Amino acid sequence: MSPEPELDPMGLPVEVRHIQPYEATKTYLCPGCNRDIRPGEGHLVAVPIDEPDLRRHWHRGCWSNRANRRPGRLR
Ligand SMILES: [Zn+2]
């Protein structure tokens, strides 16, 4: 509910946008698992507040688990 930015695995503040299955029309590479996000697959986009061009597409599960992949990195 809060508009406050989340942090990506690099510690950058990002705006998270949820992509519905019908909005997913291309294949993207998820940086969390290095696997494809296929067209028609609901996922999310992390858009850096300062550099919107560097947005990245993530599987929802990979985004949720991002903090667990780099122990000690975010806290
Ligand atoms: Zn993934």
PDB file of the backbone (N, CA, C, O) and the ligand in Angstrom, with CONECT records:
HET     ZN  A 101       1
ATOM      1  N   MET A   1       0.826  -1.202   0.000  1.00  0.00           N
ATOM      2  CA  MET A   1       0.000   0.000   0.000  1.00  0.00           C
ATOM      3  C   MET A   1       0.863   1.255   0.000  1.00  0.00           C
ATOM      4  O   MET A   1       0.412   2.323  -0.416  1.00  0.00           O
ATOM      5  N   SER A   2       2.091   1.130   0.462  1.00  0.00           N
ATOM      6  CA  SER A   2       2.956   2.308   0.547  1.00  0.00           C
ATOM      7  C   SER A   2       3.644   2.581  -0.780  1.00  0.00           C
ATOM      8  O   SER A   2       4.069   1.647  -1.460  1.00  0.00           O
ATOM      9  N   PRO A   3       3.758   3.836  -1.153  1.00  0.00           N
ATOM     10  CA  PRO A   3       4.464   4.186  -2.386  1.00  0.00           C
ATOM     11  C   PRO A   3       5.973   4.243  -2.206  1.00  0.00           C
ATOM     12  O   PRO A   3       6.708   4.543  -3.147  1.00  0.00           O
ATOM     13  N   GLU A   4       6.424   3.957  -1.010  1.00  0.00           N
ATOM     14  CA  GLU A   4       7.865   4.015  -0.778  1.00  0.00           C
ATOM     15  C   GLU A   4       8.587   3.000  -1.653  1.00  0.00           C
ATOM     16  O   GLU A   4       8.112   1.878  -1.825  1.00  0.00           O
ATOM     17  N   PRO A   5       9.729   3.386  -2.205  1.00  0.00           N
ATOM     18  CA  PRO A   5      10.456   2.468  -3.080  1.00  0.00           C
ATOM     19  C   PRO A   5      11.008   1.280  -2.311  1.00  0.00           C
ATOM     20  O   PRO A   5      11.330   1.367  -1.126  1.00  0.00           O
ATOM     21  N   GLU A   6      11.108   0.163  -3.029  1.00  0.00           N
ATOM     22  CA  GLU A   6      11.786  -0.997  -2.475  1.00  0.00           C
ATOM     23  C   GLU A   6      13.235  -0.960  -2.925  1.00  0.00           C
ATOM     24  O   GLU A   6      13.617  -0.126  -3.747  1.00  0.00           O
ATOM     25  N   LEU A   7      14.028  -1.851  -2.394  1.00  0.00           N
ATOM     26  CA  LEU A   7      15.435  -1.909  -2.791  1.00  0.00           C
ATOM     27  C   LEU A   7      15.686  -3.148  -3.627  1.00  0.00           C
ATOM     28  O   LEU A   7      15.231  -4.241  -3.290  1.00  0.00           O
ATOM     29  N   ASP A   8      16.416  -2.970  -4.719  1.00  0.00           N
ATOM     30  CA  ASP A   8      16.780  -4.134  -5.514  1.00  0.00           C
ATOM     31  C   ASP A   8      18.018  -4.774  -4.881  1.00  0.00           C
ATOM     32  O   ASP A   8      18.541  -4.255  -3.895  1.00  0.00           O
ATOM     33  N   PRO A   9      18.494  -5.902  -5.439  1.00  0.00           N
ATOM     34  CA  PRO A   9      19.636  -6.597  -4.803  1.00  0.00           C
ATOM     35  C   PRO A   9      20.910  -5.760  -4.764  1.00  0.00           C
ATOM     36  O   PRO A   9      21.820  -6.061  -3.991  1.00  0.00           O
ATOM     37  N   MET A  10      20.988  -4.716  -5.583  1.00  0.00           N
ATOM     38  CA  MET A  10      22.151  -3.846  -5.569  1.00  0.00           C
ATOM     39  C   MET A  10      21.998  -2.734  -4.536  1.00  0.00           C
ATOM     40  O   MET A  10      22.914  -1.942  -4.319  1.00  0.00           O
ATOM     41  N   GLY A  11      20.835  -2.687  -3.906  1.00  0.00           N
ATOM     42  CA  GLY A  11      20.592  -1.643  -2.926  1.00  0.00           C
ATOM     43  C   GLY A  11      20.036  -0.365  -3.520  1.00  0.00           C
ATOM     44  O   GLY A  11      19.947   0.655  -2.837  1.00  0.00           O
ATOM     45  N   LEU A  12      19.661  -0.416  -4.786  1.00  0.00           N
ATOM     46  CA  LEU A  12      19.086   0.757  -5.434  1.00  0.00           C
ATOM     47  C   LEU A  12      17.589   0.836  -5.156  1.00  0.00           C
ATOM     48  O   LEU A  12      16.890  -0.176  -5.195  1.00  0.00           O
ATOM     49  N   PRO A  13      17.104   2.037  -4.875  1.00  0.00           N
ATOM     50  CA  PRO A  13      15.650   2.176  -4.712  1.00  0.00           C
ATOM     51  C   PRO A  13      14.962   2.014  -6.058  1.00  0.00           C
ATOM     52  O   PRO A  13      15.349   2.635  -7.048  1.00  0.00           O
ATOM     53  N   VAL A  14      13.963   1.194  -6.078  1.00  0.00           N
ATOM     54  CA  VAL A  14      13.238   0.925  -7.321  1.00  0.00           C
ATOM     55  C   VAL A  14      11.737   1.032  -7.091  1.00  0.00           C
ATOM     56  O   VAL A  14      11.234   0.828  -5.986  1.00  0.00           O
ATOM     57  N   GLU A  15      11.050   1.358  -8.167  1.00  0.00           N
ATOM     58  CA  GLU A  15       9.596   1.293  -8.153  1.00  0.00           C
ATOM     59  C   GLU A  15       9.205  -0.034  -8.764  1.00  0.00           C
ATOM     60  O   GLU A  15       9.650  -0.369  -9.862  1.00  0.00           O
ATOM     61  N   VAL A  16       8.380  -0.791  -8.069  1.00  0.00           N
ATOM     62  CA  VAL A  16       7.981  -2.106  -8.560  1.00  0.00           C
ATOM     63  C   VAL A  16       6.635  -2.011  -9.261  1.00  0.00           C
ATOM     64  O   VAL A  16       5.659  -1.514  -8.700  1.00  0.00           O
ATOM     65  N   ARG A  17       6.600  -2.487 -10.476  1.00  0.00           N
ATOM     66  CA  ARG A  17       5.360  -2.517 -11.251  1.00  0.00           C
ATOM     67  C   ARG A  17       4.985  -3.950 -11.537  1.00  0.00           C
ATOM     68  O   ARG A  17       5.821  -4.757 -11.942  1.00  0.00           O
ATOM     69  N   HIS A  18       3.738  -4.257 -11.325  1.00  0.00           N
ATOM     70  CA  HIS A  18       3.272  -5.621 -11.560  1.00  0.00           C
ATOM     71  C   HIS A  18       2.744  -5.754 -12.978  1.00  0.00           C
ATOM     72  O   HIS A  18       1.910  -4.969 -13.428  1.00  0.00           O
ATOM     73  N   ILE A  19       3.245  -6.758 -13.663  1.00  0.00           N
ATOM     74  CA  ILE A  19       2.854  -7.011 -15.049  1.00  0.00           C
ATOM     75  C   ILE A  19       1.880  -8.187 -15.075  1.00  0.00           C
ATOM     76  O   ILE A  19       2.194  -9.288 -14.621  1.00  0.00           O
ATOM     77  N   GLN A  20       0.694  -7.926 -15.616  1.00  0.00           N
ATOM     78  CA  GLN A  20      -0.302  -8.982 -15.714  1.00  0.00           C
ATOM     79  C   GLN A  20       0.029  -9.889 -16.908  1.00  0.00           C
ATOM     80  O   GLN A  20       0.707  -9.473 -17.847  1.00  0.00           O
ATOM     81  N   PRO A  21      -0.458 -11.122 -16.855  1.00  0.00           N
ATOM     82  CA  PRO A  21      -0.161 -12.058 -17.958  1.00  0.00           C
ATOM     83  C   PRO A  21      -0.486 -11.488 -19.336  1.00  0.00           C
ATOM     84  O   PRO A  21       0.272 -11.685 -20.285  1.00  0.00           O
ATOM     85  N   TYR A  22      -1.602 -10.788 -19.445  1.00  0.00           N
ATOM     86  CA  TYR A  22      -1.966 -10.262 -20.765  1.00  0.00           C
ATOM     87  C   TYR A  22      -1.068  -9.095 -21.194  1.00  0.00           C
ATOM     88  O   TYR A  22      -1.052  -8.722 -22.367  1.00  0.00           O
ATOM     89  N   GLU A  23      -0.332  -8.528 -20.254  1.00  0.00           N
ATOM     90  CA  GLU A  23       0.574  -7.433 -20.579  1.00  0.00           C
ATOM     91  C   GLU A  23       1.966  -7.927 -20.972  1.00  0.00           C
ATOM     92  O   GLU A  23       2.759  -7.179 -21.544  1.00  0.00           O
ATOM     93  N   ALA A  24       2.253  -9.180 -20.665  1.00  0.00           N
ATOM     94  CA  ALA A  24       3.576  -9.740 -20.951  1.00  0.00           C
ATOM     95  C   ALA A  24       3.597 -10.255 -22.387  1.00  0.00           C
ATOM     96  O   ALA A  24       3.083 -11.334 -22.680  1.00  0.00           O
ATOM     97  N   THR A  25       4.190  -9.477 -23.265  1.00  0.00           N
ATOM     98  CA  THR A  25       4.151  -9.830 -24.684  1.00  0.00           C
ATOM     99  C   THR A  25       5.518 -10.203 -25.241  1.00  0.00           C
ATOM    100  O   THR A  25       5.636 -10.578 -26.408  1.00  0.00           O
ATOM    101  N   LYS A  26       6.545 -10.102 -24.411  1.00  0.00           N
ATOM    102  CA  LYS A  26       7.886 -10.439 -24.872  1.00  0.00           C
ATOM    103  C   LYS A  26       8.553 -11.389 -23.877  1.00  0.00           C
ATOM    104  O   LYS A  26       8.067 -11.603 -22.767  1.00  0.00           O
ATOM    105  N   THR A  27       9.675 -11.946 -24.310  1.00  0.00           N
ATOM    106  CA  THR A  27      10.454 -12.787 -23.411  1.00  0.00           C
ATOM    107  C   THR A  27      11.521 -11.936 -22.734  1.00  0.00           C
ATOM    108  O   THR A  27      12.233 -11.176 -23.390  1.00  0.00           O
ATOM    109  N   TYR A  28      11.622 -12.070 -21.430  1.00  0.00           N
ATOM    110  CA  TYR A  28      12.622 -11.325 -20.676  1.00  0.00           C
ATOM    111  C   TYR A  28      13.518 -12.298 -19.932  1.00  0.00           C
ATOM    112  O   TYR A  28      13.147 -13.448 -19.696  1.00  0.00           O
ATOM    113  N   LEU A  29      14.694 -11.827 -19.569  1.00  0.00           N
ATOM    114  CA  LEU A  29      15.589 -12.655 -18.773  1.00  0.00           C
ATOM    115  C   LEU A  29      15.521 -12.185 -17.324  1.00  0.00           C
ATOM    116  O   LEU A  29      15.793 -11.026 -17.013  1.00  0.00           O
ATOM    117  N   CYS A  30      15.155 -13.103 -16.462  1.00  0.00           N
ATOM    118  CA  CYS A  30      15.064 -12.765 -15.043  1.00  0.00           C
ATOM    119  C   CYS A  30      16.470 -12.782 -14.435  1.00  0.00           C
ATOM    120  O   CYS A  30      17.170 -13.790 -14.532  1.00  0.00           O
ATOM    121  N   PRO A  31      16.892 -11.668 -13.804  1.00  0.00           N
ATOM    122  CA  PRO A  31      18.234 -11.622 -13.214  1.00  0.00           C
ATOM    123  C   PRO A  31      18.331 -12.447 -11.927  1.00  0.00           C
ATOM    124  O   PRO A  31      19.427 -12.709 -11.430  1.00  0.00           O
ATOM    125  N   GLY A  32      17.187 -12.848 -11.400  1.00  0.00           N
ATOM    126  CA  GLY A  32      17.219 -13.621 -10.165  1.00  0.00           C
ATOM    127  C   GLY A  32      17.646 -15.058 -10.401  1.00  0.00           C
ATOM    128  O   GLY A  32      18.370 -15.636  -9.590  1.00  0.00           O
ATOM    129  N   CYS A  33      17.198 -15.639 -11.516  1.00  0.00           N
ATOM    130  CA  CYS A  33      17.483 -17.048 -11.769  1.00  0.00           C
ATOM    131  C   CYS A  33      18.112 -17.270 -13.141  1.00  0.00           C
ATOM    132  O   CYS A  33      18.459 -18.398 -13.492  1.00  0.00           O
ATOM    133  N   ASN A  34      18.262 -16.187 -13.925  1.00  0.00           N
ATOM    134  CA  ASN A  34      18.825 -16.284 -15.278  1.00  0.00           C
ATOM    135  C   ASN A  34      18.023 -17.204 -16.190  1.00  0.00           C
ATOM    136  O   ASN A  34      18.572 -17.851 -17.082  1.00  0.00           O
ATOM    137  N   ARG A  35      16.746 -17.250 -15.956  1.00  0.00           N
ATOM    138  CA  ARG A  35      15.864 -18.012 -16.836  1.00  0.00           C
ATOM    139  C   ARG A  35      14.897 -17.041 -17.515  1.00  0.00           C
ATOM    140  O   ARG A  35      14.726 -15.899 -17.090  1.00  0.00           O
ATOM    141  N   ASP A  36      14.284 -17.529 -18.565  1.00  0.00           N
ATOM    142  CA  ASP A  36      13.348 -16.679 -19.298  1.00  0.00           C
ATOM    143  C   ASP A  36      12.052 -16.459 -18.528  1.00  0.00           C
ATOM    144  O   ASP A  36      11.578 -17.324 -17.792  1.00  0.00           O
ATOM    145  N   ILE A  37      11.501 -15.273 -18.728  1.00  0.00           N
ATOM    146  CA  ILE A  37      10.117 -15.005 -18.365  1.00  0.00           C
ATOM    147  C   ILE A  37       9.366 -14.987 -19.686  1.00  0.00           C
ATOM    148  O   ILE A  37       9.602 -14.116 -20.523  1.00  0.00           O
ATOM    149  N   ARG A  38       8.474 -15.930 -19.878  1.00  0.00           N
ATOM    150  CA  ARG A  38       7.857 -16.087 -21.182  1.00  0.00           C
ATOM    151  C   ARG A  38       6.642 -15.187 -21.371  1.00  0.00           C
ATOM    152  O   ARG A  38       6.013 -14.761 -20.402  1.00  0.00           O
ATOM    153  N   PRO A  39       6.323 -14.906 -22.618  1.00  0.00           N
ATOM    154  CA  PRO A  39       5.104 -14.123 -22.884  1.00  0.00           C
ATOM    155  C   PRO A  39       3.894 -14.780 -22.242  1.00  0.00           C
ATOM    156  O   PRO A  39       3.736 -16.000 -22.291  1.00  0.00           O
ATOM    157  N   GLY A  40       3.046 -13.964 -21.644  1.00  0.00           N
ATOM    158  CA  GLY A  40       1.857 -14.492 -21.007  1.00  0.00           C
ATOM    159  C   GLY A  40       2.067 -14.876 -19.564  1.00  0.00           C
ATOM    160  O   GLY A  40       1.145 -15.345 -18.897  1.00  0.00           O
ATOM    161  N   GLU A  41       3.278 -14.679 -19.079  1.00  0.00           N
ATOM    162  CA  GLU A  41       3.586 -15.032 -17.701  1.00  0.00           C
ATOM    163  C   GLU A  41       3.589 -13.773 -16.837  1.00  0.00           C
ATOM    164  O   GLU A  41       4.357 -12.846 -17.092  1.00  0.00           O
ATOM    165  N   GLY A  42       2.748 -13.740 -15.835  1.00  0.00           N
ATOM    166  CA  GLY A  42       2.704 -12.578 -14.948  1.00  0.00           C
ATOM    167  C   GLY A  42       4.014 -12.459 -14.200  1.00  0.00           C
ATOM    168  O   GLY A  42       4.566 -13.460 -13.744  1.00  0.00           O
ATOM    169  N   HIS A  43       4.513 -11.245 -14.072  1.00  0.00           N
ATOM    170  CA  HIS A  43       5.782 -11.029 -13.366  1.00  0.00           C
ATOM    171  C   HIS A  43       5.827  -9.593 -12.869  1.00  0.00           C
ATOM    172  O   HIS A  43       4.785  -8.943 -12.781  1.00  0.00           O
ATOM    173  N   LEU A  44       6.990  -9.091 -12.548  1.00  0.00           N
ATOM    174  CA  LEU A  44       7.064  -7.695 -12.131  1.00  0.00           C
ATOM    175  C   LEU A  44       8.308  -7.043 -12.700  1.00  0.00           C
ATOM    176  O   LEU A  44       9.250  -7.703 -13.138  1.00  0.00           O
ATOM    177  N   VAL A  45       8.272  -5.721 -12.675  1.00  0.00           N
ATOM    178  CA  VAL A  45       9.387  -4.939 -13.186  1.00  0.00           C
ATOM    179  C   VAL A  45       9.903  -4.042 -12.064  1.00  0.00           C
ATOM    180  O   VAL A  45       9.129  -3.360 -11.391  1.00  0.00           O
ATOM    181  N   ALA A  46      11.212  -4.054 -11.874  1.00  0.00           N
ATOM    182  CA  ALA A  46      11.845  -3.157 -10.913  1.00  0.00           C
ATOM    183  C   ALA A  46      12.469  -2.008 -11.693  1.00  0.00           C
ATOM    184  O   ALA A  46      13.401  -2.200 -12.474  1.00  0.00           O
ATOM    185  N   VAL A  47      11.939  -0.814 -11.465  1.00  0.00           N
ATOM    186  CA  VAL A  47      12.399   0.370 -12.195  1.00  0.00           C
ATOM    187  C   VAL A  47      13.190   1.263 -11.249  1.00  0.00           C
ATOM    188  O   VAL A  47      12.619   1.847 -10.329  1.00  0.00           O
ATOM    189  N   PRO A  48      14.505   1.374 -11.466  1.00  0.00           N
ATOM    190  CA  PRO A  48      15.301   2.248 -10.592  1.00  0.00           C
ATOM    191  C   PRO A  48      14.765   3.676 -10.634  1.00  0.00           C
ATOM    192  O   PRO A  48      14.510   4.221 -11.708  1.00  0.00           O
ATOM    193  N   ILE A  49      14.600   4.270  -9.467  1.00  0.00           N
ATOM    194  CA  ILE A  49      14.038   5.614  -9.384  1.00  0.00           C
ATOM    195  C   ILE A  49      14.909   6.600 -10.163  1.00  0.00           C
ATOM    196  O   ILE A  49      14.399   7.472 -10.867  1.00  0.00           O
ATOM    197  N   ASP A  50      16.217   6.454 -10.031  1.00  0.00           N
ATOM    198  CA  ASP A  50      17.128   7.414 -10.652  1.00  0.00           C
ATOM    199  C   ASP A  50      17.448   7.093 -12.106  1.00  0.00           C
ATOM    200  O   ASP A  50      17.816   7.974 -12.883  1.00  0.00           O
ATOM    201  N   GLU A  51      17.301   5.813 -12.466  1.00  0.00           N
ATOM    202  CA  GLU A  51      17.647   5.414 -13.835  1.00  0.00           C
ATOM    203  C   GLU A  51      16.588   4.469 -14.392  1.00  0.00           C
ATOM    204  O   GLU A  51      16.792   3.257 -14.463  1.00  0.00           O
ATOM    205  N   PRO A  52      15.468   5.038 -14.780  1.00  0.00           N
ATOM    206  CA  PRO A  52      14.338   4.209 -15.242  1.00  0.00           C
ATOM    207  C   PRO A  52      14.688   3.339 -16.437  1.00  0.00           C
ATOM    208  O   PRO A  52      14.036   2.319 -16.664  1.00  0.00           O
ATOM    209  N   ASP A  53      15.698   3.717 -17.206  1.00  0.00           N
ATOM    210  CA  ASP A  53      16.068   2.915 -18.368  1.00  0.00           C
ATOM    211  C   ASP A  53      16.662   1.564 -17.983  1.00  0.00           C
ATOM    212  O   ASP A  53      16.724   0.649 -18.804  1.00  0.00           O
ATOM    213  N   LEU A  54      17.093   1.445 -16.742  1.00  0.00           N
ATOM    214  CA  LEU A  54      17.739   0.213 -16.302  1.00  0.00           C
ATOM    215  C   LEU A  54      16.767  -0.752 -15.642  1.00  0.00           C
ATOM    216  O   LEU A  54      17.169  -1.577 -14.822  1.00  0.00           O
ATOM    217  N   ARG A  55      15.513  -0.656 -15.988  1.00  0.00           N
ATOM    218  CA  ARG A  55      14.519  -1.528 -15.362  1.00  0.00           C
ATOM    219  C   ARG A  55      14.775  -2.982 -15.743  1.00  0.00           C
ATOM    220  O   ARG A  55      15.304  -3.301 -16.808  1.00  0.00           O
ATOM    221  N   ARG A  56      14.372  -3.840 -14.818  1.00  0.00           N
ATOM    222  CA  ARG A  56      14.585  -5.266 -15.052  1.00  0.00           C
ATOM    223  C   ARG A  56      13.324  -6.040 -14.703  1.00  0.00           C
ATOM    224  O   ARG A  56      12.570  -5.681 -13.799  1.00  0.00           O
ATOM    225  N   HIS A  57      13.128  -7.102 -15.445  1.00  0.00           N
ATOM    226  CA  HIS A  57      11.954  -7.939 -15.242  1.00  0.00           C
ATOM    227  C   HIS A  57      12.328  -9.142 -14.390  1.00  0.00           C
ATOM    228  O   HIS A  57      13.361  -9.778 -14.601  1.00  0.00           O
ATOM    229  N   TRP A  58      11.480  -9.438 -13.438  1.00  0.00           N
ATOM    230  CA  TRP A  58      11.729 -10.516 -12.481  1.00  0.00           C
ATOM    231  C   TRP A  58      10.519 -11.427 -12.392  1.00  0.00           C
ATOM    232  O   TRP A  58       9.380 -10.987 -12.546  1.00  0.00           O
ATOM    233  N   HIS A  59      10.784 -12.713 -12.140  1.00  0.00           N
ATOM    234  CA  HIS A  59       9.694 -13.579 -11.678  1.00  0.00           C
ATOM    235  C   HIS A  59       9.281 -13.077 -10.302  1.00  0.00           C
ATOM    236  O   HIS A  59      10.104 -12.560  -9.546  1.00  0.00           O
ATOM    237  N   ARG A  60       8.023 -13.229  -9.988  1.00  0.00           N
ATOM    238  CA  ARG A  60       7.572 -12.757  -8.671  1.00  0.00           C
ATOM    239  C   ARG A  60       8.318 -13.460  -7.546  1.00  0.00           C
ATOM    240  O   ARG A  60       8.748 -12.832  -6.579  1.00  0.00           O
ATOM    241  N   GLY A  61       8.464 -14.776  -7.688  1.00  0.00           N
ATOM    242  CA  GLY A  61       9.139 -15.535  -6.636  1.00  0.00           C
ATOM    243  C   GLY A  61      10.589 -15.124  -6.478  1.00  0.00           C
ATOM    244  O   GLY A  61      11.101 -15.039  -5.362  1.00  0.00           O
ATOM    245  N   CYS A  62      11.252 -14.870  -7.600  1.00  0.00           N
ATOM    246  CA  CYS A  62      12.658 -14.480  -7.542  1.00  0.00           C
ATOM    247  C   CYS A  62      12.809 -13.122  -6.870  1.00  0.00           C
ATOM    248  O   CYS A  62      13.753 -12.898  -6.112  1.00  0.00           O
ATOM    249  N   TRP A  63      11.889 -12.232  -7.146  1.00  0.00           N
ATOM    250  CA  TRP A  63      11.945 -10.912  -6.510  1.00  0.00           C
ATOM    251  C   TRP A  63      11.736 -11.053  -5.002  1.00  0.00           C
ATOM    252  O   TRP A  63      12.432 -10.423  -4.206  1.00  0.00           O
ATOM    253  N   SER A  64      10.784 -11.874  -4.631  1.00  0.00           N
ATOM    254  CA  SER A  64      10.508 -12.071  -3.202  1.00  0.00           C
ATOM    255  C   SER A  64      11.713 -12.632  -2.476  1.00  0.00           C
ATOM    256  O   SER A  64      11.943 -12.326  -1.306  1.00  0.00           O
ATOM    257  N   ASN A  65      12.489 -13.462  -3.180  1.00  0.00           N
ATOM    258  CA  ASN A  65      13.625 -14.134  -2.549  1.00  0.00           C
ATOM    259  C   ASN A  65      14.948 -13.407  -2.766  1.00  0.00           C
ATOM    260  O   ASN A  65      15.999 -13.906  -2.365  1.00  0.00           O
ATOM    261  N   ARG A  66      14.909 -12.252  -3.385  1.00  0.00           N
ATOM    262  CA  ARG A  66      16.157 -11.593  -3.789  1.00  0.00           C
ATOM    263  C   ARG A  66      17.071 -11.301  -2.607  1.00  0.00           C
ATOM    264  O   ARG A  66      18.293 -11.397  -2.725  1.00  0.00           O
ATOM    265  N   ALA A  67      16.485 -10.946  -1.470  1.00  0.00           N
ATOM    266  CA  ALA A  67      17.316 -10.597  -0.314  1.00  0.00           C
ATOM    267  C   ALA A  67      18.024 -11.820   0.252  1.00  0.00           C
ATOM    268  O   ALA A  67      19.034 -11.700   0.945  1.00  0.00           O
ATOM    269  N   ASN A  68      17.485 -12.994  -0.049  1.00  0.00           N
ATOM    270  CA  ASN A  68      18.071 -14.219   0.508  1.00  0.00           C
ATOM    271  C   ASN A  68      19.254 -14.716  -0.317  1.00  0.00           C
ATOM    272  O   ASN A  68      20.009 -15.582   0.124  1.00  0.00           O
ATOM    273  N   ARG A  69      19.404 -14.168  -1.502  1.00  0.00           N
ATOM    274  CA  ARG A  69      20.430 -14.691  -2.400  1.00  0.00           C
ATOM    275  C   ARG A  69      21.810 -14.113  -2.084  1.00  0.00           C
ATOM    276  O   ARG A  69      22.823 -14.694  -2.472  1.00  0.00           O
ATOM    277  N   ARG A  70      21.860 -12.997  -1.397  1.00  0.00           N
ATOM    278  CA  ARG A  70      23.139 -12.386  -1.076  1.00  0.00           C
ATOM    279  C   ARG A  70      23.216 -12.118   0.423  1.00  0.00           C
ATOM    280  O   ARG A  70      23.044 -10.982   0.867  1.00  0.00           O
ATOM    281  N   PRO A  71      23.472 -13.152   1.187  1.00  0.00           N
ATOM    282  CA  PRO A  71      23.506 -12.969   2.642  1.00  0.00           C
ATOM    283  C   PRO A  71      24.480 -11.857   3.033  1.00  0.00           C
ATOM    284  O   PRO A  71      25.622 -11.817   2.577  1.00  0.00           O
ATOM    285  N   GLY A  72      24.010 -10.980   3.868  1.00  0.00           N
ATOM    286  CA  GLY A  72      24.882  -9.927   4.351  1.00  0.00           C
ATOM    287  C   GLY A  72      24.968  -8.714   3.443  1.00  0.00           C
ATOM    288  O   GLY A  72      25.566  -7.696   3.790  1.00  0.00           O
ATOM    289  N   ARG A  73      24.357  -8.844   2.273  1.00  0.00           N
ATOM    290  CA  ARG A  73      24.479  -7.749   1.306  1.00  0.00           C
ATOM    291  C   ARG A  73      23.539  -6.587   1.657  1.00  0.00           C
ATOM    292  O   ARG A  73      23.895  -5.418   1.514  1.00  0.00           O
ATOM    293  N   LEU A  74      22.357  -6.929   2.111  1.00  0.00           N
ATOM    294  CA  LEU A  74      21.349  -5.893   2.307  1.00  0.00           C
ATOM    295  C   LEU A  74      21.158  -5.476   3.752  1.00  0.00           C
ATOM    296  O   LEU A  74      20.429  -4.523   4.028  1.00  0.00           O
ATOM    297  N   ARG A  75      21.793  -6.166   4.669  1.00  0.00           N
ATOM    298  CA  ARG A  75      21.569  -5.765   6.063  1.00  0.00           C
ATOM    299  C   ARG A  75      22.808  -5.924   6.873  1.00  0.00           C
ATOM    300  O   ARG A  75      22.806  -5.635   8.069  1.00  0.00           O
TER     301      ARG A  75
HETATM  302 ZN    ZN A 101      13.487 -15.777 -11.996  1.00  0.00          ZN2+
END
